[in-house]
Amino acid sequence: MKRSTLVTVSAASILAAVSAAALPAAAAPLGSSVSDNVRATTSQLAQTRTLTATQKQQLAYWVEEEKLAHDLYLALAAKYPSLPQFARIANAEAQHMASVRQLLRTYGVADPTVGKPTGVFSNAQLTALYNRLLNSATTPAGALAAGAAVERKDIADLSAAKAKALPADVLRVVNAQIMASEGHLRAFTR
């Protein structure tokens, strides 16, 4: 046998053993196929991936907070093209929104940013913050200060979320975005 065939056989054997061991006897009747067991195990794992109502609200708020940063930085990039960090960081914020949107899909949370034009948010406080920061950016220094304020708020909000028990996938995104926000803050405060 080829080496790759042996690996496939071994992996299938291991998967069958793990699947059979992971399922209670009632869930894996005699004669069940490996694929039936894998589907059942996957279904059980999916059912354990839940968030509390508060955590779901935090995810919805979080995606809007990322949209605020993205929209603000695009506006400031257009207003101050001599400050290239706004355009670069706006692209990073789009990636952050995509990460949070994936979590929204994973946990069945409605995305409050869908169909919202630039600068428009479901959360009235975020709308007010966006307008206040945009209006305060009357100079390049004011624009950089607005960017720094957004990143400090992101870091504080993400750190507060991290202090609570979170599923591993959410925690990974939180940690990555804290690190990114710290880098963005440095770009605005140099």
Secondary structure as GFF3:
##gff-version 3
##sequence-region A 1 190
A	DSSP	alpha_helix	3	22	.	.	.	ID=ss1
A	DSSP	three_ten_helix	25	27	.	.	.	ID=ss2
A	DSSP	alpha_helix	34	48	.	.	.	ID=ss3
A	DSSP	alpha_helix	53	79	.	.	.	ID=ss4
A	DSSP	alpha_helix	85	106	.	.	.	ID=ss5
A	DSSP	alpha_helix	124	136	.	.	.	ID=ss6
A	DSSP	alpha_helix	140	162	.	.	.	ID=ss7
A	DSSP	alpha_helix	168	189	.	.	.	ID=ss8
###
